[in-house]
Amino acid sequence: MRFWARPAALLVVLASPLRAEDGIRWDIEPEQLIRRVAGAQKAVDDGLSNYTFDQKIVETKYDAKGRAKETTSKLFYVYSGEKAREVSRELIEVDGRPATEKEKREALEEDAKREKKRIEDQAKERAKNPPKVSGDDDEPLVGGRRLSDVMDRFQYRFVGEEIREGRVVYVMDFAPRPGAPAKTASERAFNQLAGRAVVDASDFQIRAIDARLTKPVKVAGGLAANVKEAFISYEARPAREALWFPCVIDLRLKGKAALLFRLDAQYRFELTNFRTFGVETRTQVEEGPGGTAP
């Protein structure tokens, strides 16, 4: 169960159709570059295990004049096992006070429901888009979909190179591609994103993304809303070599919830205290009457 979002889906911004007249010389083609970035992030994710971090979620609701009227916060401790999906979290605080046993139990039940739905959605996606017989062994997967499918949903523009905090980065803009297929509400929302991504040029990890919704969309599921405006901001910091770990994710939504109530809320995810740890297994052997025994 993932409780921090690697923005792999927005790696599509690296597929910019660069041209010779742009005055920039590249040793690899854009498609090769995006595959390299996808591969670099997948390698980090696959090798990431035995870690822990703190996750603080702050939800702010706004009134009709845009003033904050209600703010709630929750602090979780997140733990991983040795496998990529062995991730769990424990609710520690609610609005600055220790979480009650009931709140902890309800948080665990909600996480279990979310994980069950994630597994069911992945199974449906695999059933709709079975692997090809051949030719896609090296095709990177983005959120369960082939990278080429995700790339076809956007148009791209290379902005240039910049120096940020002493490091070279690539800056790319992306926008919806007209006519991109969408079978679900989440695909319709995804297809309407536009924005900018910043990628570290040394280790090919995404360090920042700013995106917005270009047209209203209907969202099903737990939110059940008509979203007129949405803004997403993602920022990562280097946690160790070749690993940029998310530090802040902001999501602002405006529209109507359940077609009856105003929706104007911001969700802020703050991830701190990322740590990895080693696991040692120790076997004690004792001498017994019949020889050695564990």
C-alpha positions as CSV (number, residue, x, y, z in Angstrom):
1,M,0.0,0.0,0.0
2,R,1.6,3.3,-1.1
3,F,1.0,6.3,1.1
4,W,3.3,8.6,-0.9
5,A,2.9,9.3,-4.6
6,R,5.7,8.8,-7.1
7,P,4.4,10.9,-10.0
8,A,5.4,8.3,-12.6
9,A,2.3,9.1,-14.7
10,L,3.7,12.6,-15.4
11,L,7.0,11.2,-16.7
12,V,5.3,11.7,-20.1
13,V,6.5,15.3,-20.1
14,L,10.0,14.1,-21.0
15,A,8.8,12.9,-24.4
16,S,9.1,16.4,-25.9
17,P,9.5,16.5,-29.7
18,L,12.8,18.4,-29.7
19,R,14.0,19.8,-33.0
20,A,17.4,20.7,-34.4
21,E,16.3,24.4,-34.7
22,D,15.8,24.5,-30.9
23,G,19.6,24.9,-30.7
24,I,20.0,22.1,-28.2
25,R,22.1,19.0,-29.0
26,W,20.9,15.7,-27.5
27,D,22.8,12.4,-27.6
28,I,19.6,10.4,-27.2
29,E,16.1,10.7,-28.7
30,P,13.2,12.0,-26.5
31,E,11.6,8.5,-26.4
32,Q,14.9,7.0,-25.2
33,L,15.1,9.8,-22.6
34,I,11.7,9.2,-21.2
35,R,12.3,5.4,-21.0
36,R,15.6,6.1,-19.2
37,V,13.7,8.3,-16.6
38,A,11.0,5.7,-16.2
39,G,13.6,3.0,-15.8
40,A,15.5,5.1,-13.3
41,Q,12.5,5.7,-11.1
42,K,11.4,2.1,-11.4
43,A,14.8,0.9,-10.3
44,V,14.7,3.1,-7.2
45,D,11.1,2.1,-6.3
46,D,11.9,-1.6,-6.8
47,G,15.0,-1.3,-4.6
48,L,13.3,0.7,-1.9
49,S,12.5,-1.3,1.1
50,N,12.8,-1.3,4.9
51,Y,12.0,2.4,5.3
52,T,9.9,4.6,7.5
53,F,8.7,8.2,7.3
54,D,6.2,10.6,8.9
55,Q,3.2,11.6,6.9
56,K,1.1,14.7,7.9
57,I,-2.1,15.3,6.1
58,V,-3.7,18.7,6.5
59,E,-7.2,19.3,5.0
60,T,-8.5,22.9,4.8
61,K,-12.0,23.8,3.7
62,Y,-12.8,27.3,2.4
63,D,-16.0,29.4,2.6
64,A,-17.7,31.2,-0.3
65,K,-15.3,34.2,0.1
66,G,-12.2,31.9,-0.1
67,R,-11.4,32.2,3.6
68,A,-10.3,29.1,5.5
69,K,-13.1,28.0,7.8
70,E,-12.1,24.5,8.9
71,T,-8.7,22.8,9.1
72,T,-8.0,19.3,10.3
73,S,-4.7,17.4,10.5
74,K,-3.6,13.9,10.9
75,L,-0.1,12.5,11.5
76,F,0.8,8.9,10.5
77,Y,3.9,6.8,10.9
78,V,4.5,4.9,7.7
79,Y,6.5,1.6,7.6
80,S,7.6,-0.6,4.8
81,G,8.7,-4.2,4.7
82,E,11.2,-5.9,2.4
83,K,8.8,-6.1,-0.5
84,A,7.6,-3.1,-2.5
85,R,3.9,-3.4,-1.4
86,E,4.5,-4.3,2.2
87,V,3.7,-0.8,3.4
88,S,1.4,0.1,6.3
89,R,0.8,3.2,8.4
90,E,-0.3,4.0,12.0
91,L,-2.4,7.0,13.0
92,I,-0.5,8.8,15.7
93,E,-2.1,12.3,16.1
94,V,-5.3,14.1,15.2
95,D,-5.3,17.9,15.3
96,G,-2.2,17.8,17.5
97,R,-3.5,15.4,20.1
98,P,-2.9,11.7,20.5
99,A,-5.2,9.6,18.3
100,T,-7.8,7.5,20.2
101,E,-8.0,3.7,19.7
102,K,-11.3,4.2,17.8
103,E,-9.6,6.7,15.4
104,K,-6.7,4.3,14.9
105,R,-9.0,1.4,14.2
106,E,-11.1,3.5,11.7
107,A,-8.0,4.6,9.9
108,L,-6.8,1.0,9.5
109,E,-10.2,0.0,8.2
110,E,-10.2,2.8,5.7
111,D,-6.7,1.9,4.5
112,A,-7.8,-1.7,4.1
113,K,-10.7,-0.6,1.9
114,R,-8.4,1.5,-0.2
115,E,-5.9,-1.3,-0.7
116,K,-8.7,-3.7,-1.7
117,K,-10.0,-1.2,-4.3
118,R,-6.5,-0.7,-5.6
119,I,-6.0,-4.4,-6.2
120,E,-9.4,-4.7,-7.8
121,D,-8.7,-1.8,-10.1
122,Q,-5.3,-3.2,-11.1
123,A,-7.0,-6.6,-11.9
124,K,-9.6,-4.8,-14.1
125,E,-6.9,-2.9,-15.9
126,R,-4.9,-6.0,-16.6
127,A,-8.0,-7.7,-17.9
128,K,-8.8,-4.8,-20.3
129,N,-5.2,-4.4,-21.4
130,P,-3.5,-7.8,-21.4
131,P,0.2,-7.9,-22.2
132,K,1.2,-8.3,-25.8
133,V,2.5,-11.6,-27.0
134,S,5.9,-10.0,-27.8
135,G,7.6,-6.7,-28.3
136,D,6.7,-5.0,-25.0
137,D,9.1,-6.8,-22.6
138,D,11.0,-3.5,-22.2
139,E,7.9,-1.3,-22.1
140,P,7.9,0.6,-18.8
141,L,4.7,0.5,-16.8
142,V,3.2,3.7,-15.5
143,G,0.4,3.2,-12.9
144,G,-0.3,-0.3,-14.4
145,R,-0.4,1.1,-18.0
146,R,2.2,0.8,-20.7
147,L,4.2,4.0,-21.0
148,S,3.4,4.4,-24.7
149,D,-0.3,4.6,-23.8
150,V,0.3,7.3,-21.2
151,M,2.6,9.3,-23.6
152,D,-0.1,9.4,-26.3
153,R,-2.4,11.4,-24.0
154,F,-0.3,14.5,-24.0
155,Q,1.5,17.1,-26.2
156,Y,4.9,18.3,-25.0
157,R,7.3,21.2,-25.2
158,F,10.9,21.4,-24.1
159,V,11.4,24.6,-22.1
160,G,15.1,24.3,-21.5
161,E,17.8,23.6,-18.9
162,E,18.1,25.4,-15.6
163,I,20.3,25.4,-12.6
164,R,18.4,24.8,-9.3
165,E,20.3,24.6,-6.1
166,G,23.5,23.9,-7.9
167,R,22.1,21.1,-10.0
168,V,21.2,21.0,-13.7
169,V,17.5,20.2,-14.4
170,Y,15.4,19.7,-17.5
171,V,12.2,21.7,-17.7
172,M,9.2,20.4,-19.7
173,D,5.7,21.6,-20.3
174,F,2.8,19.3,-21.1
175,A,-0.8,19.7,-22.2
176,P,-3.8,17.4,-23.1
177,R,-3.8,15.8,-26.6
178,P,-7.2,16.3,-28.2
179,G,-9.1,13.1,-28.7
180,A,-7.2,11.0,-26.2
181,P,-9.3,8.0,-25.2
182,A,-10.9,7.9,-21.7
183,K,-12.9,5.0,-20.4
184,T,-13.1,6.0,-16.7
185,A,-13.6,9.1,-14.7
186,S,-10.0,9.0,-13.5
187,E,-8.8,8.7,-17.1
188,R,-10.9,11.7,-18.1
189,A,-9.4,13.8,-15.3
190,F,-5.9,12.6,-16.1
191,N,-6.3,13.5,-19.7
192,Q,-7.2,17.1,-18.8
193,L,-4.0,17.9,-16.9
194,A,-1.5,20.5,-18.1
195,G,1.5,21.9,-16.5
196,R,5.3,21.8,-16.0
197,A,7.7,19.2,-14.7
198,V,11.3,19.5,-13.6
199,V,13.6,16.5,-13.8
200,D,17.1,16.2,-12.3
201,A,19.6,15.8,-15.1
202,S,22.1,13.8,-13.1
203,D,20.0,10.9,-11.8
204,F,16.8,11.3,-13.9
205,Q,14.5,11.7,-10.9
206,I,11.5,14.0,-10.9
207,R,12.0,16.8,-8.5
208,A,8.9,19.0,-9.1
209,I,5.6,19.1,-10.9
210,D,2.9,21.8,-11.1
211,A,-0.3,20.9,-12.9
212,R,-3.8,22.2,-13.3
213,L,-7.1,20.9,-14.7
214,T,-7.9,22.4,-18.1
215,K,-11.6,21.7,-18.0
216,P,-14.2,20.5,-15.5
217,V,-14.5,16.8,-14.9
218,K,-16.8,14.5,-12.9
219,V,-15.1,12.4,-10.3
220,A,-16.7,9.2,-9.0
221,G,-15.8,7.2,-5.9
222,G,-15.5,8.6,-2.4
223,L,-15.4,12.2,-3.6
224,A,-18.3,12.0,-6.0
225,A,-17.9,15.6,-7.2
226,N,-18.0,17.9,-10.2
227,V,-14.5,19.4,-10.1
228,K,-14.3,22.8,-11.9
229,E,-10.8,23.7,-10.9
230,A,-7.9,21.6,-9.6
231,F,-4.3,22.5,-9.0
232,I,-1.6,20.0,-8.0
233,S,1.9,20.9,-6.8
234,Y,4.6,18.2,-6.1
235,E,8.0,18.8,-4.7
236,A,10.8,16.3,-3.9
237,R,14.1,16.5,-2.1
238,P,17.1,14.2,-2.3
239,A,16.9,11.6,0.5
240,R,19.9,9.6,-0.6
241,E,21.9,9.0,-3.8
242,A,19.5,8.7,-6.9
243,L,16.4,9.0,-4.7
244,W,14.3,12.1,-4.6
245,F,11.7,11.6,-1.9
246,P,8.4,13.6,-1.9
247,C,8.4,16.3,0.7
248,V,5.2,18.3,-0.1
249,I,2.2,17.5,-2.2
250,D,-0.6,20.1,-2.5
251,L,-4.0,19.5,-4.0
252,R,-6.6,22.3,-4.3
253,L,-10.1,21.4,-5.6
254,K,-13.1,23.6,-6.4
255,G,-16.5,22.6,-7.6
256,K,-19.5,20.8,-6.2
257,A,-19.6,17.7,-4.1
258,A,-22.5,15.2,-4.7
259,L,-24.1,18.0,-6.9
260,L,-25.4,19.7,-3.8
261,F,-22.6,21.2,-1.7
262,R,-19.8,23.6,-2.6
263,L,-16.4,22.0,-2.9
264,D,-13.4,24.2,-2.1
265,A,-10.7,22.4,-0.2
266,Q,-7.0,22.0,-0.1
267,Y,-5.2,18.8,0.9
268,R,-1.5,19.1,1.9
269,F,0.7,16.1,2.4
270,E,4.0,16.7,4.2
271,L,6.5,13.8,4.3
272,T,9.4,14.1,6.6
273,N,12.0,12.0,8.6
274,F,12.6,9.5,5.8
275,R,14.8,6.8,7.1
276,T,16.0,3.4,5.9
277,F,17.0,0.5,8.1
278,G,18.6,-2.9,7.8
279,V,17.1,-6.1,8.9
280,E,19.3,-8.7,10.5
281,T,18.3,-12.3,11.1
282,R,20.2,-14.1,13.8
283,T,20.0,-17.8,14.5
284,Q,21.2,-19.2,17.8
285,V,22.6,-22.7,17.8
286,E,22.9,-24.6,21.1
287,E,24.7,-27.8,21.9
288,G,22.3,-30.5,23.1
289,P,22.5,-34.2,24.1
290,G,21.9,-35.3,20.6
291,G,24.1,-32.8,18.9
292,T,23.2,-29.3,17.8
293,A,19.7,-27.9,17.7
294,P,18.3,-24.5,16.9
